Amino acid sequence: MISAFANTWKVPELRDRILFTLAMIVIVRLGVHVTLPGVDATVIKEWLEYAKDNQSADKAGGLQAILGIFSGGALQQAGVFALGIMPYISASIMVQLMTAVVPKLARLAREDGGRQKITQYTRYLTIVIALVQGFFVTQSLINPENIPYMDGIGRVMAEHGPLVPNPSVLWQALTVLTIVSATLLLMWIGDQMTERGIGNGTSIIITVNIISALPGSLFQTWEYFVGDPNAGKFRVIMLVVMIAMLLLVIAGTIAITQAQRRIAIQYAKRVVGRKQFGGQTQYLPLKVNYAGVMPIIFATAVLSLPTIILNQIFPDKRWSQSLMDALATGGWYYGVGGVMIFFFSYFWVATMFQPSQISEDLKRNGGYIPGVRPGKPTADFLDFTMTRLTFAGAIFLTLIFVLPVAVGKIVGLPPQSMVLQFFGGTSLLILVGVILDVMRQVETHLLQRHYDGFLRKGKLKGRYDRLAQTGSAASNTALVYLWAFIGLLVVIGAVAWIAK
């Protein structure tokens, strides 16, 4: 594996793609720390220090912790990338579901150029979602005391002044426009990373935002288990148990993510002239976790709606605060979320997996499943097999989602702690999935140039045809200008830090 990483720099195109991806990642992280116009950055800085000293960020709840991780901390810092890439992901999910449900969109997806039209619709819907969410973020910044993930901001504002000194209508319009523009910029960066970089750009942006929370989580882990003067031998033992459990969870997640049921497909022999076609056996892979991370994203999105609506309409009502606390923290959040994940797992498979269409395609191409008649019996067999696989995948997703609260009960951490977000849930699934996808694409480049892959025997499981969908790598001139710009920004930042 070490030699495979060393060989990546011996392939010019692969090296250019990696450098371009790293440059885009730097730009994404820089945008997180740029404060929105009209927001007092001094108040944000003082609140971050207050939250660090009082560990109030861990009181936000599981829902707000996940939202903070997905934005890469831009929500807490009131950055221009406050919404992150989530509006585009929400729009993509909605359009994908409508494509499976609405016949007109389904026909459009199968036509030449139809995918480009659907992508255009997705971008339009992204603007609408970003406008709505940007308005909610703007209103929250005017009254930050009601924001669950900014607990303690009221005390800081009492000493250093309001977070938004002049919350005029013009400022609100400018802030919404800035947030929407930043979201569209992230969407464009994601597309460029997909075309000219390595891996899926949107997924890499989310992964980078998740990884950005890792140093803080490691620091909290050390402070809680080792650095605390009151920490005894039991906490040290629990730290070892958590590390072992983390390795087991990652191994299990990789195994389930890669697991698939291969259905044998036999093709009939055909003789055309002097050539013989067909007669060979191929396999139809059915993934155990077919829905991937989508059910968890669905559940998180649905659980966030009541909290946002109640926070905007009834911010001062006691029953509203109690309901928001119940839906954002503790057992209610994980209990209701687990049920939704189980339901959405079947819902996603029912909308996206089309056994009738697969059966018709097999019949049209002369393929059949041994022991199963073509047509409706084949569709029924595929539907029955996929239903059983989905049950195992839904159980796996539900266990991964509730795993943080279970680990927290064992080691004595609250379920909303940042430390536990890397022991399950959306973060772990996305990290594993994206890293495996990037490794598959890198391995494909290496194998095409007659280098060894990451595994000495065999290849990483997954689709190897995604490489053909990417565009050409960025030119050397563009990379030089891009990294020169990043270097200039680093120098300016270093000079400003030294001067301060």
Order of alpha helices (4+ residues) and beta strands (2+ residues): alpha-alpha-alpha-alpha-alpha-alpha-alpha-alpha-alpha-alpha-alpha-alpha-beta-beta-beta-beta-alpha-alpha-alpha-alpha-beta-alpha-alpha-alpha
